[in-house]
Amino acid sequence: MTTLADVSLNKVVEIDSVTLDSDMKRRMQDLGMVIGSKIAVVSQSGHNSIVLLHNSRVAIDKTILKSINVKDITEERNHWSSLDQLKIGEQGVVVNVHGTGAVKRRLMDMGLTKGTLIKIIKLAPLGDPIEIRIRGYELTLRKSEAEMIIIAKEEA
């Protein structure tokens, strides 16, 4: 059985079972970590990992990740990453926009909403800024803004 600790970064998997004590299991359920939920580990540092679950980022200790059994998803789009990780010509569908307040509102006002198709058109030599095509127009974003946009990669 594969645990969430064994899954590669940005790979979307489905929770199959959770083997924790009842108190910790209840806490995980309160966060939305229930059987059948889609989850992805988006970063790791030391003993903690950041997972993306129901459009929220949650920090979880690796010992807990080892208690969460997962299974692969058979969908075509099963890899999530931030928009700044795409290369020229690659495209994806917006899964979530992170950030707070005015920055998140501005990104969403520009059309970066869940389910929207994005294609990378140009990258500056050092990777900042990034020009994308979205909803029929070109938009240029700072790399720091592109990091806040989680996408599911698709074939061009």
N, CA, C and O of each residue as an XYZ file, in Angstrom:
624
protein
N       0.854     -1.178      0.000
C       0.000      0.000      0.000
C       0.897      1.239      0.000
O       1.875      1.298      0.746
N       0.571      2.220     -0.827
C       1.333      3.453     -0.931
C       0.836      4.467      0.092
O      -0.370      4.662      0.247
N       1.762      5.107      0.783
C       1.375      6.151      1.732
C       1.604      7.516      1.091
O       2.313      7.633      0.092
N       1.002      8.532      1.669
C       1.139      9.883      1.148
C       2.595     10.356      1.237
O       3.017     11.194      0.440
N       3.355      9.836      2.184
C       4.777     10.194      2.312
C       5.599      9.675      1.141
O       6.665     10.221      0.855
N       5.132      8.635      0.457
C       5.874      8.024     -0.652
C       5.560      8.651     -2.013
O       6.251      8.368     -2.991
N       4.546      9.483     -2.090
C       4.089     10.048     -3.360
C       5.023     11.172     -3.796
O       5.481     11.956     -2.965
N       5.305     11.253     -5.088
C       6.162     12.324     -5.601
C       5.437     13.671     -5.533
O       4.208     13.735     -5.493
N       6.224     14.726     -5.522
C       5.655     16.074     -5.421
C       4.705     16.361     -6.574
O       4.945     15.952     -7.710
N       3.630     17.066     -6.268
C       2.626     17.550     -7.224
C       1.791     16.465     -7.885
O       0.976     16.781     -8.751
N       1.955     15.212     -7.518
C       1.132     14.142     -8.085
C      -0.163     14.049     -7.290
O      -0.147     13.954     -6.062
N      -1.263     14.078     -7.992
C      -2.569     14.025     -7.355
C      -2.950     12.570     -7.128
O      -2.902     11.750     -8.046
N      -3.329     12.261     -5.891
C      -3.748     10.910     -5.527
C      -5.060     10.995     -4.751
O      -5.512     12.079     -4.383
N      -5.652      9.847     -4.512
C      -6.917      9.779     -3.783
C      -6.688      9.058     -2.462
O      -5.996      8.041     -2.422
N      -7.264      9.575     -1.383
C      -7.101      8.954     -0.073
C      -7.889      7.648     -0.058
O      -9.079      7.620     -0.373
N      -7.199      6.559      0.315
C      -7.799      5.239      0.348
C      -8.191      4.846      1.774
O      -9.279      4.317      1.998
N      -7.303      5.106      2.736
C      -7.595      4.812      4.138
C      -6.673      5.639      5.028
O      -5.609      6.088      4.602
N      -7.107      5.830      6.278
C      -6.329      6.590      7.255
C      -6.189      5.730      8.501
O      -7.188      5.305      9.080
N      -4.947      5.470      8.919
C      -4.703      4.625     10.088
C      -4.101      5.469     11.213
O      -2.908      5.377     11.504
N      -4.937      6.283     11.833
C      -4.534      7.133     12.952
C      -5.425      6.834     14.144
O      -6.465      6.192     14.006
N      -5.008      7.309     15.331
C      -5.890      7.141     16.486
C      -7.134      8.007     16.278
O      -7.127      8.925     15.458
N      -8.189      7.713     17.018
C      -9.490      8.335     16.766
C      -9.465      9.863     16.884
O     -10.138     10.545     16.111
N      -8.706     10.411     17.833
C      -8.655     11.867     18.001
C      -7.997     12.534     16.792
O      -8.512     13.518     16.262
N      -6.852     11.989     16.360
C      -6.142     12.561     15.210
C      -6.930     12.339     13.925
O      -6.935     13.196     13.042
N      -7.591     11.197     13.820
C      -8.402     10.911     12.642
C      -9.546     11.927     12.533
O      -9.869     12.382     11.436
N     -10.154     12.278     13.661
C     -11.229     13.277     13.682
C     -10.704     14.640     13.245
O     -11.379     15.360     12.510
N      -9.497     14.996     13.697
C      -8.898     16.276     13.295
C      -8.648     16.321     11.790
O      -8.889     17.339     11.141
N      -8.166     15.216     11.249
C      -7.925     15.149      9.806
C      -9.242     15.234      9.028
O      -9.302     15.867      7.973
N     -10.287     14.601      9.545
C     -11.593     14.678      8.897
C     -12.141     16.101      8.935
O     -12.794     16.537      7.988
N     -11.880     16.831     10.024
C     -12.307     18.223     10.117
C     -11.638     19.093      9.049
O     -12.207     20.088      8.601
N     -10.435     18.708      8.652
C      -9.730     19.426      7.588
C     -10.222     19.019      6.202
O      -9.877     19.655      5.206
N     -11.024     17.965      6.137
C     -11.526     17.477      4.857
C     -10.761     16.285      4.324
O     -10.968     15.873      3.183
N      -9.879     15.725      5.137
C      -9.090     14.582      4.727
C      -9.881     13.308      4.993
O      -9.698     12.647      6.016
N     -10.769     12.973      4.051
C     -11.625     11.805      4.172
C     -11.366     10.878      2.986
O     -10.800     11.296      1.975
N     -11.777      9.642      3.113
C     -11.586      8.658      2.048
C     -12.255      9.161      0.772
O     -13.406      9.597      0.788
N     -11.515      9.093     -0.330
C     -12.024      9.548     -1.628
C     -11.602     10.957     -1.991
O     -11.788     11.370     -3.136
N     -11.037     11.714     -1.051
C     -10.594     13.078     -1.344
C      -9.337     13.050     -2.196
O      -8.491     12.168     -2.044
N      -9.220     14.031     -3.103
C      -8.010     14.177     -3.902
C      -7.044     15.056     -3.129
O      -7.441     16.048     -2.517
N      -5.759     14.678     -3.165
C      -4.744     15.371     -2.380
C      -3.424     15.316     -3.134
O      -3.166     14.370     -3.878
N      -2.587     16.333     -2.941
C      -1.268     16.358     -3.563
C      -0.277     17.001     -2.607
O      -0.588     18.002     -1.962
N       0.910     16.428     -2.517
C       1.985     17.024     -1.733
C       2.672     18.037     -2.641
O       3.200     17.670     -3.691
N       2.668     19.322     -2.243
C       3.230     20.364     -3.104
C       4.612     20.828     -2.679
O       5.325     21.419     -3.491
N       5.019     20.584     -1.437
C       6.394     20.882     -1.033
C       6.746     20.122      0.228
O       5.880     19.724      1.007
N       8.052     19.932      0.408
C       8.545     19.217      1.584
C       9.746     19.963      2.138
O      10.588     20.453      1.385
N       9.817     20.046      3.466
C      10.998     20.617      4.108
C      11.108     20.038      5.505
O      10.198     20.167      6.324
N      12.226     19.404      5.759
C      12.437     18.803      7.069
C      11.419     17.728      7.370
O      11.240     16.798      6.584
N      10.750     17.849      8.505
C       9.758     16.860      8.923
C       8.340     17.235      8.498
O       7.404     16.481      8.765
N       8.162     18.383      7.842
C       6.827     18.817      7.433
C       6.675     18.816      5.924
O       7.642     18.996      5.184
N       5.461     18.611      5.491
C       5.121     18.691      4.078
C       3.881     19.559      3.944
O       3.028     19.588      4.830
N       3.794     20.262      2.830
C       2.614     21.055      2.525
C       1.795     20.262      1.520
O       2.298     19.875      0.465
N       0.521     20.020      1.853
C      -0.364     19.297      0.947
C      -1.482     20.228      0.492
O      -1.913     21.117      1.226
N      -1.937     20.004     -0.727
C      -3.060     20.747     -1.272
C      -4.282     19.853     -1.174
O      -4.331     18.781     -1.775
N      -5.269     20.306     -0.407
C      -6.465     19.521     -0.129
C      -7.666     20.442     -0.170
O      -7.727     21.406      0.593
N      -8.609     20.171     -1.031
C      -9.822     20.993     -1.155
C      -9.482     22.470     -1.292
O     -10.062     23.316     -0.612
N      -8.526     22.777     -2.188
C      -8.115     24.150     -2.479
C      -7.512     24.873     -1.290
O      -7.518     26.104     -1.260
N      -6.994     24.152     -0.315
C      -6.316     24.738      0.831
C      -4.948     24.086      0.981
O      -4.776     22.903      0.689
N      -3.993     24.861      1.432
C      -2.668     24.319      1.736
C      -2.623     24.009      3.218
O      -2.972     24.850      4.047
N      -2.193     22.798      3.553
C      -2.139     22.346      4.940
C      -0.747     21.763      5.198
O      -0.251     20.956      4.412
N      -0.118     22.178      6.310
C       1.175     21.616      6.704
C       0.922     20.391      7.569
O       0.177     20.454      8.547
N       1.552     19.272      7.201
C       1.348     18.018      7.920
C       2.699     17.368      8.171
O       3.563     17.355      7.294
N       2.878     16.831      9.369
C       4.100     16.133      9.748
C       4.228     14.834      8.950
O       3.226     14.199      8.620
N       5.469     14.443      8.643
C       5.703     13.234      7.847
C       5.211     11.960      8.523
O       4.838     11.007      7.839
N       5.202     11.926      9.852
C       4.699     10.726     10.531
C       3.213     10.534     10.259
O       2.736      9.403     10.168
N       2.485     11.632     10.130
C       1.055     11.537      9.802
C       0.888     11.134      8.342
O       0.001     10.347      8.012
N       1.744     11.674      7.459
C       1.668     11.300      6.038
C       1.853      9.799      5.841
O       1.260      9.207      4.939
N       2.683      9.186      6.691
C       2.917      7.744      6.582
C       1.701      6.934      7.029
O       1.623      5.736      6.759
N       0.757      7.577      7.710
C      -0.452      6.894      8.170
C      -1.627      7.070      7.215
O      -2.724      6.575      7.474
N      -1.397      7.771      6.117
C      -2.460      8.005      5.134
C      -2.153      7.193      3.889
O      -1.192      7.474      3.173
N      -2.982      6.178      3.633
C      -2.808      5.327      2.458
C      -3.548      5.946      1.279
O      -4.686      6.397      1.412
N      -2.884      5.961      0.118
C      -3.463      6.583     -1.064
C      -3.418      5.627     -2.249
O      -2.700      4.627     -2.238
N      -4.196      5.957     -3.262
C      -4.158      5.183     -4.512
C      -4.111      6.162     -5.674
O      -4.544      7.308     -5.555
N      -3.578      5.694     -6.805
C      -3.457      6.527     -7.997
C      -4.833      6.845     -8.564
O      -5.789      6.082     -8.423
N      -4.891      7.986     -9.200
C      -6.112      8.391     -9.903
C      -5.906      8.038    -11.368
O      -4.828      8.271    -11.916
N      -6.901      7.493    -11.989
C      -6.766      7.059    -13.377
C      -7.120      8.153    -14.376
O      -7.150      7.895    -15.579
N      -7.390      9.370    -13.903
C      -7.694     10.477    -14.810
C      -6.439     10.865    -15.580
O      -5.322     10.577    -15.151
N      -6.636     11.527    -16.732
C      -5.507     12.008    -17.518
C      -4.782     13.134    -16.790
O      -3.551     13.171    -16.777
N      -5.534     14.055    -16.183
C      -4.918     15.192    -15.511
C      -4.688     14.838    -14.047
O      -5.556     15.056    -13.202
N      -3.515     14.290    -13.757
C      -3.267     13.908    -12.382
C      -1.994     14.514    -11.804
O      -1.464     14.012    -10.813
N      -1.501     15.587    -12.414
C      -0.341     16.286    -11.881
C      -0.674     17.765    -11.727
O      -1.093     18.421    -12.680
N      -0.483     18.274    -10.530
C      -0.699     19.682    -10.250
C       0.652     20.350    -10.064
O       1.589     19.735     -9.554
N       0.753     21.577    -10.466
C       1.952     22.366    -10.189
C       1.557     23.824    -10.233
O       0.441     24.169    -10.620
N       2.484     24.676     -9.833
C       2.193     26.106     -9.910
C       2.458     26.569    -11.341
O       3.238     25.950    -12.065
N       1.816     27.644    -11.740
C       1.891     28.138    -13.114
C       3.318     28.470    -13.525
O       3.669     28.313    -14.694
N       4.139     28.921    -12.605
C       5.516     29.296    -12.944
C       6.380     28.101    -13.339
O       7.486     28.294    -13.844
N       5.910     26.879    -13.124
C       6.673     25.677    -13.464
C       6.482     25.235    -14.915
O       7.225     24.382    -15.400
N       5.491     25.807    -15.618
C       5.250     25.425    -17.012
C       6.276     26.044    -17.942
O       6.856     27.085    -17.633
N       6.502     25.399    -19.087
C       7.416     25.894    -20.106
C       6.601     26.465    -21.264
O       5.386     26.277    -21.331
N       7.273     27.157    -22.166
C       6.600     27.759    -23.315
C       5.849     26.692    -24.102
O       6.400     25.634    -24.409
N       4.591     26.973    -24.428
C       3.758     26.060    -25.194
C       2.941     25.096    -24.355
O       1.977     24.514    -24.854
N       3.304     24.911    -23.088
C       2.528     24.027    -22.226
C       1.268     24.737    -21.752
O       1.214     25.965    -21.682
N       0.260     23.940    -21.429
C      -0.998     24.508    -20.963
C      -1.569     23.680    -19.838
O      -1.160     22.543    -19.605
N      -2.523     24.273    -19.144
C      -3.165     23.597    -18.033
C      -4.446     24.291    -17.642
O      -4.772     25.362    -18.153
N      -5.166     23.672    -16.733
C      -6.432     24.199    -16.246
C      -6.226     24.640    -14.793
O      -5.614     23.928    -13.997
N      -6.743     25.814    -14.467
C      -6.596     26.353    -13.119
C      -7.342     25.457    -12.129
O      -8.527     25.176    -12.305
N      -6.631     25.011    -11.082
C      -7.216     24.224    -10.005
C      -7.586     25.140     -8.851
O      -8.640     24.989     -8.234
N      -6.692     26.105     -8.564
C      -6.924     26.995     -7.434
C      -6.028     28.216     -7.548
O      -4.958     28.157     -8.153
N      -6.473     29.330     -6.960
C      -5.671     30.544     -6.866
C      -5.455     30.818     -5.392
O      -6.406     31.040     -4.643
N      -4.183     30.800     -4.978
C      -3.853     31.076     -3.580
C      -3.602     32.561     -3.415
O      -3.674     33.319     -4.382
N      -3.316     32.967     -2.229
C      -3.075     34.368     -1.953
C      -4.186     34.895     -1.067
O      -5.139     34.189     -0.739
N      -4.038     36.140     -0.694
C      -5.039     36.745      0.172
C      -5.364     38.150     -0.300
O      -4.569     38.801     -0.977
N      -6.524     38.589      0.065
C      -6.924     39.970     -0.135
C      -6.886     40.455     -1.564
O      -7.378     39.796     -2.479
N      -6.284     41.636     -1.740
C      -6.301     42.331     -3.020
C      -5.577     41.564     -4.126
O      -5.997     41.609     -5.282
N      -4.501     40.863     -3.788
C      -3.746     40.133     -4.809
C      -4.599     39.014     -5.403
O      -4.689     38.888     -6.624
N      -5.217     38.213     -4.563
C      -6.071     37.126     -5.042
C      -7.260     37.687     -5.823
O      -7.618     37.150     -6.872
N      -7.862     38.738     -5.333
C      -9.013     39.366     -6.003
C      -8.614     39.864     -7.387
O      -9.361     39.684     -8.349
N      -7.428     40.496     -7.496
C      -6.958     41.024     -8.775
C      -6.716     39.894     -9.767
O      -7.092     40.007    -10.934
N      -6.090     38.801     -9.317
C      -5.857     37.659    -10.205
C      -7.179     37.077    -10.704
O      -7.313     36.744    -11.881
N      -8.141     36.959     -9.811
C      -9.439     36.417    -10.211
C     -10.182     37.386    -11.130
O     -10.879     36.949    -12.046
N     -10.046     38.689    -10.902
C     -10.681     39.686    -11.773
C     -10.112     39.645    -13.189
O     -10.804     39.986    -14.148
N      -8.851     39.229    -13.320
C      -8.224     39.120    -14.639
C      -8.632     37.839    -15.365
O      -8.199     37.609    -16.495
N      -9.457     37.003    -14.734
C      -9.954     35.800    -15.389
C      -9.307     34.517    -14.919
O      -9.623     33.449    -15.444
N      -8.418     34.584    -13.954
C      -7.753     33.380    -13.437
C      -8.644     32.727    -12.392
O      -8.439     32.892    -11.190
N      -9.633     31.985    -12.870
C     -10.575     31.314    -11.988
C     -10.530     29.811    -12.231
O     -10.046     29.352    -13.266
N     -11.034     29.061    -11.279
C     -11.016     27.597    -11.343
C     -11.658     27.106    -12.649
O     -12.730     27.564    -13.045
N     -10.972     26.162    -13.304
C     -11.492     25.564    -14.529
C     -11.101     26.282    -15.810
O     -11.482     25.839    -16.894
N     -10.354     27.375    -15.720
C      -9.968     28.150    -16.897
C      -8.690     27.591    -17.522
O      -7.733     27.271    -16.817
N      -8.684     27.477    -18.852
C      -7.519     26.981    -19.583
C      -6.486     28.094    -19.732
O      -6.829     29.222    -20.087
N      -5.207     27.772    -19.458
C      -4.100     28.725    -19.553
C      -3.014     28.106    -20.422
O      -2.735     26.912    -20.314
N      -2.393     28.920    -21.292
C      -1.273     28.456    -22.106
C      -0.123     29.448    -21.948
O      -0.334     30.661    -21.979
N       1.093     28.928    -21.780
C       2.275     29.776    -21.665
C       2.698     30.210    -23.067
O       2.938     29.370    -23.934
N       2.790     31.524    -23.288
C       3.154     32.079    -24.592
C       4.627     32.476    -24.624
O       5.355     32.086    -25.538
N       5.072     33.249    -23.630
C       6.460     33.721    -23.590
C       6.969     33.716    -22.162
O       6.206     33.855    -21.207
N       8.290     33.550    -22.040
C       8.979     33.676    -20.758
C      10.134     34.642    -20.956
O      10.842     34.567    -21.960
N      10.329     35.540    -20.015
C      11.494     36.417    -20.061
C      12.746     35.561    -19.849
O      12.650     34.460    -19.307
N      13.918     36.049    -20.269
C      15.144     35.243    -20.147
C      15.410     34.687    -18.745
O      15.929     33.578    -18.618
N      15.073     35.419    -17.714
C      15.285     34.933    -16.359
C      14.008     34.367    -15.740
O      13.965     34.101    -14.539
N      12.969     34.183    -16.556
C      11.735     33.562    -16.081
C      10.740     34.525    -15.449
O       9.706     34.090    -14.943
N      11.026     35.818    -15.466
C      10.124     36.790    -14.848
C      10.105     38.045    -15.702
O      11.142     38.696    -15.821
N       8.997     38.416    -16.293
C       7.630     37.942    -16.151
C       7.293     36.785    -17.095
O       8.122     36.326    -17.880
N       6.035     36.334    -16.981
C       5.515     35.218    -17.763
C       4.295     35.717    -18.533
O       3.391     36.318    -17.952
N       4.274     35.465    -19.849
C       3.102     35.855    -20.644
C       2.257     34.618    -20.905
O       2.761     33.596    -21.372
N       0.959     34.721    -20.598
C       0.042     33.597    -20.775
C      -1.117     34.012    -21.676
O      -1.419     35.196    -21.826
N      -1.758     33.004    -22.272
C      -3.000     33.246    -23.017
C      -4.124     32.646    -22.183
O      -4.095     31.471    -21.816
N      -5.111     33.484    -21.897
C      -6.238     33.064    -21.074
C      -7.493     33.750    -21.590
O      -7.496     34.960    -21.819
N      -8.548     32.985    -21.770
C      -9.840     33.524    -22.210
C      -9.732     34.404    -23.464
O     -10.459     35.388    -23.604
N      -8.810     34.035    -24.379
C      -8.699     34.743    -25.650
C      -7.832     35.984    -25.632
O      -7.788     36.695    -26.636
N      -7.141     36.282    -24.546
C      -6.246     37.435    -24.530
C      -4.933     37.063    -23.854
O      -4.843     36.060    -23.145
N      -3.907     37.901    -24.090
C      -2.604     37.671    -23.482
C      -2.496     38.493    -22.203
O      -2.946     39.637    -22.135
N      -1.893     37.884    -21.206
C      -1.746     38.505    -19.894
C      -0.332     38.238    -19.408
O       0.169     37.121    -19.535
N       0.313     39.253    -18.853
C       1.658     39.096    -18.314
C       1.593     39.144    -16.796
O       1.000     40.051    -16.212
N       2.214     38.148    -16.168
C       2.220     38.041    -14.705
C       3.644     38.008    -14.181
O       4.556     37.531    -14.857
N       3.822     38.513    -12.986
C       5.098     38.351    -12.286
C       5.223     36.890    -11.865
O       4.220     36.200    -11.683
N       6.446     36.433    -11.716
C       6.670     35.055    -11.292
C       6.056     34.812     -9.915
O       5.515     33.736     -9.663
N       6.133     35.797     -9.024
C       5.559     35.655     -7.683
C       4.044     35.476     -7.742
O       3.470     34.779     -6.905
N       3.393     36.101     -8.725
C       1.948     35.916     -8.895
C       1.652     34.540     -9.495
O       0.691     33.880     -9.100
N       2.479     34.114    -10.447
C       2.280     32.811    -11.093
C       2.447     31.667    -10.099
O       1.834     30.613    -10.266
N       3.267     31.860     -9.069
C       3.462     30.824     -8.054
C       2.192     30.575     -7.257
O       2.032     29.501     -6.677
N       1.288     31.543     -7.217
C       0.044     31.417     -6.447
C      -1.043     30.660     -7.196
O      -2.085     30.348     -6.620
N      -0.817     30.363     -8.468
C      -1.837     29.730     -9.300
C      -1.482     28.262     -9.480
O      -0.457     27.936    -10.079
N      -2.329     27.371     -8.961
C      -2.123     25.929     -9.086
C      -2.893     25.449    -10.311
O      -4.080     25.734    -10.466
N      -2.193     24.711    -11.183
C      -2.828     24.225    -12.405
C      -2.667     22.713    -12.537
O      -1.768     22.110    -11.951
N      -3.556     22.125    -13.314
C      -3.450     20.716    -13.705
C      -2.949     20.723    -15.147
O      -3.616     21.247    -16.039
N      -1.768     20.137    -15.371
C      -1.164     20.146    -16.706
C      -2.016     19.366    -17.708
O      -2.640     18.358    -17.377
N      -2.018     19.872    -18.944
C      -2.689     19.193    -20.043
C      -1.749     19.166    -21.228
O      -0.801     19.948    -21.302
N      -2.018     18.258    -22.160
C      -1.236     18.209    -23.386
C      -1.677     19.333    -24.295
O      -2.866     19.641    -24.382
N      -0.717     19.950    -24.976
C      -1.013     21.082    -25.881
C      -1.699     20.620    -27.142
O      -2.017     21.436    -28.007
